[in-house]
Amino acid sequence: MPVAVARRIRTQEATGVVVHFVKANGPAEVAGLQEDDWIKEIDGVAVRGFDDAVAKLSAIEADPLRTEFVALTSRDGETAVVRIKLR
């Protein structure tokens, strides 16, 4: 975990991955995801790290029948469920 991120979080929040970029007007921004949010779960499955998140999101994106996915997020100690529409 980068030192700058480690300074801003509490130990109990140090699981999942940090959102570093959200495309303007993209599906994630429309759903309410913001930079520095933590993604804790994708479709109910815990995200353990960056590679885990990339694998889960790549599989979702590769499925032409998927129209959305759900992410459990944390921002400033508050937990939220974000439904991201893909198509």
Secondary structure, 3 states (H helix, E strand, C coil): CCHHHHHHCCHHHCCCEECCCCCCCCHHHHHCCCCCCEEEEECCEECCCHHHHHHHHHHHHHCCCCCEEEEEEEECCEEEEEEEECC
